[in-house]
């Protein structure tokens, strides 16, 4: 269950919380908290979360996720319960977006749009990193394979150049949630397809892409929807394929698996 909810999190004042609207948008100012999660920042920019990024309570999260994205209340509540531990205060009932920036708890290496903590700022959008990500988005409609390719590429890059690269099984769940989030918010949760323009606009501006014609889903987003998309991305990350039709590969001796070769005697 924990890995399931970890995935959700990655998805995981100008206005009072609960009064957010797609029509209101204002980026965070110098006194506002923002974190490594583009969606949480987006909800704060629109006023669904407190614009200053502070005092995010369970009621606030339920209202924000439901109002902006039509998330089921029980799902939003579950997400909050798993996020609250980032606040070090005993019996805390709130957290801030700034607390999400602590490396290795929810924030992780190999983000699609942020630099690794080793290189400096780990929570502000990084155009160079994002350009590396979207090189693998090769068509106008993204599918799980393209999204998975960009995830793998970012992991390889991070592992190659970050001497402190860390990517645990828990990190994998956060990463899958990060990659799945745009599909869940802006795409088709049954096919895993999503318009590339919507995704790029969201990442770059941390803004809901209403200007491009997007609107809030009419059907409630449930835990099953999120698990379905997460599994699509996970399955697409495998680099192992089936043999082409008619290929006798399975009948050939595998010289790389430890099988012995016997020299024929004269």
N, C-alpha and C positions, 0 to 999 in steps of 0.2 A: 504493500500500500504506500509506503513512504516514497518509493521510486516513482509511483504514479503521480503523487502530489508534487514531488520535486519537478516533474515535467510541467505541471500546470503553472508553477510559480515563474518558470522561465518565460512563461507566456507574456511566464509571467516573468492675505488671500484676496485674489481678485474676485472670486465667487465663493459662496458657501458650498460645501460638499453636497452632492445630490442635486445641484442646480446646473450641472454641466450641460453643454449643448454642443453639437457639431459646429454650430455657427460661431460660437465664441472660441477664439484661440489666441493665446499669448504665450510666447516662450518664457522659460524661467529667467528671472533676473538675477542680479548678483547676490541677493539675500535669500533666494529660493533654493531648496534642495532638489537635486535631480540624481538619478542613479544609473546603473548599467542596463536597465531593462527599457527598451524603446517604448513598449506598450504602457508601462507605468508612467513614464515621462509624458507620453501622449495624453493619457487620461488627466494628468495634472495640468498640462497646457490647455486642455479644454474645460477645466474646472470640474470634472467629474470627481477627481481627487482634490484635496486642498491644493491650491495653486502654489503655495509655499513649500509643499512636499513634507509637511509636518503633521503630527497627530493623526495618523492613518489608523483608524479603529476598524473593528469587524463590520460595524454598520456602514462605515464609509466604503469599505471594499465591496460589500454586497450591493450597495446602491450604485457605485461606479461601474462595476462589471456588468450589472444588469442594465443600467441606463444606457451605457455606451455600446455594449456588445451583445446584449440579451443573454448573458450567462445565467444559468440556473442559480438560485439563491444558495442552495445547499453546496453547490460546487464552489461558489465564491467564498462561502464560509470555510470550507475545507482548505482552500488556498491560504486564507488568512491564518488559520491555525498552524499551518506549517511554516509561515513566514515570521510569525511573532517572535520566534526564538532568536532572531537577529538583534532584538533589543536586549542589551545586557542587564537592564534593570529587573529586579525580582518582581514576579507577578505583573509584568507589563501588559497593558491592554492596547498598546499602540506602537507603531514604529514609524520611522521616517525614511524617505527615499535615500537620504545620505547613508543610512545604516546598511543599505543594500550594497554599498561599495566595498565593504570589507572583503578582501581577496580570499577566495577558497571556501566561502560559505555558500552564497548563492551566485555571486560573481565568479567567473571562471576564465581560464585561458582559452584561446582559439575562438573568441567571439566572432560573429559574422560582421560586426560593425564597430567593435572597440579594440583598442590595443591591449595587449597583455599588461598586467600590472608591473611586470619586470621592466617594461619600457617607459613607464610613467603613468600618465592619466588613463585609468581603466574604465571610465564611465562616460566620457564625452565622445560623441560620434566622431569617428576617424575616417575621413574620405578615402585615404590610401588603403586602409584595411577593407573598406566596403567595395572599393574598385576591384580588389583581389577576389572578393566573394562573388561579385556579379559577373565576373569573367565566365563563370560556369553556368550562367543563366542564359541559355543560347536561343531561346525563342520567346515570343511575345506572351505566351501562356506557360507558366512554370509548372512542372510536374514533380513528383517525389524524387525522381532520379536526378534532376537538375539541382534541387535543393540539397539532396544528400551529397552530390558531388562538391558543392560549395562548402559544405560542412567538413568533408574529408580533406579538402584542399587547405582549409584554414588550420586544421589539426596538423597536417604535414608541415606547413609553414611555421607554425608555432613550435613544433617539436624540433625543427631544424635550426631555428635561430634564437629561441628562448632557452637559456641554460637552466632555468628553473621550471621549465614546462611540467605541469602536473595535470593529469586527466584521469581521474578515478572513475569507478563505476557510477558513483553518484554524480560526478561531473557529466558523464554521458547522458544521464537523465535530464539534467538542466539543459544541455546542448540540444537534445532532441526536442525539448519544449520550445527553445528559442527558434529552431528551424520550423517547427510546426505552427507556431503562433500566427504568422501571416495567413496561412491557409485557413486556420480556424476563424480568424477575424474577417478575412476578405475573400476567401475562396470557397471551394466545394469540399465539404468534409467527407464526401463519399468517394470522390475520385482523386482528391489531393491536388487538384488543379487550381491555379490562382493567377490572375492577371499580373504580369511583371511590372507594369506601370504603377499599379496600386501599391505593390510591395516596395518598390524603390522610393516612391513618394513618401510613404510612411516612415521608412528608415531615415531618409535624408532630412525630412522636416519635423519628425515626431509629431505628426498631425494626421487625423483621420482623413482619408482621401475623398471626401465628399465633392471636392472640386472636379474630380475625375469621374463622378457619377456613382460612387459607392454609397450604399445606405445600410443601416443596421439590419442584421438578419431578422426575418419575421418569425423564424422558428427558434425556440429556446436551445441554447448550446448546453449540452450535458456532458457528463464525464465520459460516456461512451463515445461521443463525437471526438473528444480529445484523444482518447486511447486509440481510436481508429486511425487518426492522422499520424499520431506518434508511431504506430506500428508500420505504417506505410513508409515513413522516413527511415525507420530502423532497418526494415527489410531492404531498402534501396541502398543502404550503405555497404552492403556486402560486395566485395570485389570478385567473388566466386560466381561463375556462370555455369550453365548447363552446356554439355558438348553439343556442337551443331548437329542437326539431323544427319544420320548416315555416317557420322564420324566414328571410327572404330577405336577411339581413344581408350575406352574402358577395357579393351582386349589387349592393349599393348603392355609390355613389361615396363613398369615405372622405374627408371634408372636413378631417380632422386629420392626414393622412399626407403632406401635401405635394402632393396632386393638384391640378392647376389647374382653375379654373372658367373657361369661355369664354363671354363674353357673346354672345348671338345677335344678329346684325345685322338691322336692319329691312329 
